[in-house]
Amino acid sequence: MIKKGIILSGGKGTRMSPLTKAVNKQLLPIYDKPLIFYPLSILMLANIKDILIIVNKGQLNQYKKIIPNGDNLGIKITYKEQASPRGLPDAFILGEKFIDKENVALILGDNFFYGQSLTDQLLNNTKLKKGAKIILHKVIKPELYGVAKVGYKNKVIMIKEKPKKYLSDLAITGLYFFDNKVIDYAKKLKPSKRGEIEIVDLINKYKKNNKLSADIIGRGGAWLDTGSIEDFYKTSAFVSAIENRQGFKIACLEEIALNKKWISKKNIINSIKFYGNCDYSNYLKKLI
């Protein structure tokens, strides 16, 4: 059972410069909430209550100002600063003490997931005991992504980073589930040509040991990577359209916590005071 989760929220966000010169990308708004709320909500939906957020050096206070403390959400949030981006598997090296002897989930701070049966999928994936699981999503331009070819029972046959020749249209998203061996595997990785340790090399170690499987987000689900300005605003428009049409909020952290009975109405009142007079607070008022 996976009870611990890491949000990798570092990086320079150079593709979104100059916006990201002063503010970390994950603190910029996707419609009415900071981007970081969305991956945090995914871990919460997966019943993961012990969360490590890895941030850039010098940006810790910005996060602490914007994310309500874990007490108000019924979860535990720990932070760790990353001196400079060293690749995704660095999250497991930095988070070694946090992970301890447990299995762990990793989500990238700029990834957006949405779907009707997503919660059931997440809860199913946290049952992982051994090996690793990657989450895949169908894309039109697989050459822009790391992709995976899957076989019987979603066993991963091959992984390729930005393939020039067609291999599969299933992109590897920024959500992963690993057993405890991930720490040792990450430590043994050698930097690639770009000077970083690569997530593809890490998951390939599991594949070589026949311990890698995949879960595919179906047609009713959405995965959006907010790496560029264009993708960022497309995601914002997506959230705006759904929230304004259906009247509920995507990634309302307090609502998730209340539905799971991790918090009481008193915590919601504290959150309303924290956020002040805004639409998000008005939505929280409706919950109680």
C-alpha positions, -999 to +999 in steps of 0.1 A: +000+000+000+014+034-009+010+060+018+037+085+009+038+109-021+063+133-035+055+164-056+085+175-076+079+212-079+114+225-088+127+234-122+134+268-138+103+269-160+124+285-187+098+279-214+075+303-196+100+330-190+098+359-181+068+349-160+089+324-141+118+347-134+104+358-100+077+332-093+079+294-096+056+281-124+037+258-099+025+290-081+011+306-112-027+303-116-046+276-135-079+295-136-087+302-100-061+282-081-023+279-081-011+250-103+004+232-073-032+226-059-039+202-088-011+176-083-017+179-045-054+171-050-044+140-070-023+126-041-051+134-017-077+116-040-053+086-039-056+086+000-020+097+003-017+119+034+020+121+039+034+144+013+069+158+005+070+189-018+104+195-034+110+231-043+137+253-057+162+268-033+150+302-020+113+296-030+102+278+002+085+308+018+064+314-014+050+279-011+043+282+026+023+314+020+001+299-006-005+263+005-026+260+037-008+241+064-015+203+063-034+205+096-063+223+079-064+196+052-059+166+076-026+157+059+011+161+067+032+183+043+070+184+044+092+205+022+127+200+009+148+224-012+166+214-043+198+233-051+194+228-088+174+206-112+192+172-115+164+152-132+132+136-119+148+106-101+167+131-079+133+133-060+140+099-045+176+107-035+165+140-019+135+122-004+153+092+010+147+100+046+111+109+039+104+076+020+122+055+046+112+019+041+078+027+024+067+025-012+061+059-029+041+079-055+057+107-075+038+134-093+052+163-112+041+197-100+031+209-135+009+179-144-029+181-146-052+150-144-089+149-146-115+122-152-147+106-139-131+073-129-098+087-120-102+083-082-109+046-085-078+043-108-056+061-083-068+040-053-062+009-073-026+020-081-018+027-045-022-010-038+012-016-055+034-039-034+063-046-057+077-031-089+066+001-105+036+014-124+035+042-150+004+060-161-002+064-198-024+087-219-031+086-256-017+115-276-018+128-312+019+136-314+038+108-296+071+121-310+070+149-285+068+126-254+084+096-237+061+068-249+055+032-239+045+001-259+023-022-238+014-059-242-007-084-224-022-072-190-005-038-197+030-051-192+054-026-206+073-040-236+093-009-247+099+027-236+114+054-259+120+091-253+106+112-281+107+085-308+114+096-344+098+064-357+063+055-345+063+031-316+031+038-297+006+067-291+007+062-253+026+090-236+041+085-202+025+110-179+041+126-148+025+103-123+044+072-111+041+045-084+073+028-071+083+002-045+111+010-021+139-002-045+134+031-063+159+048-039+188+024-047+179+024-084+180+063-085+213+064-068+229+041-094+218+062-124+244+080-145+236+115-159+226+117-195+241+140-222+221+169-207+237+164-173+206+150-156+195+116-143+165+105-164+132+090-154+132+068-185+165+052-173+149+046-139+117+029-151+138+009-176+156-007-146+122-020-135+113-031-170+146-051-173+136-070-141+101-076-155+086-055-127+070-026-147+034-023-156+012+005-169-023+019-163-040+038-191-062+068-186-093+061-207-113+083-231-132+100-203-100+113-187-076+141-194-039+146-188-024+180-196+012+190-193+015+227-185+051+231-196+045+259-222+025+291-221+001+277-247-005+245-227-008+265-195-037+286-209-054+256-225-055+239-191-068+271-175-096+273-201-104+236-196-108+241-158-128+273-163-152+256-187-159+227-165-163+247-132-186+273-147-207+247-165-211+222-136-208+244-106-181+224-087-144+231-083-117+209-096-088+204-070-106+220-041-083+206-014-107+212+015-136+196-002-116+164-009-104+164+028-140+170+041-154+142+018-128+118+032-136+129+068-100+140+074-113+174+086-144+190+101-164+221+093-142+240+118-112+234+095-132+248+066-140+279+086-102+283+093-095+280+056-121+307+047-103+330+071-070+321+055-081+327+019-101+359+027-130+372+006-128+354-027-147+330-050-128+300-035-139+310+000-175+315-013-174+279-026-161+266+008-190+284+025-214+264+004-198+232+016-208+239+052 
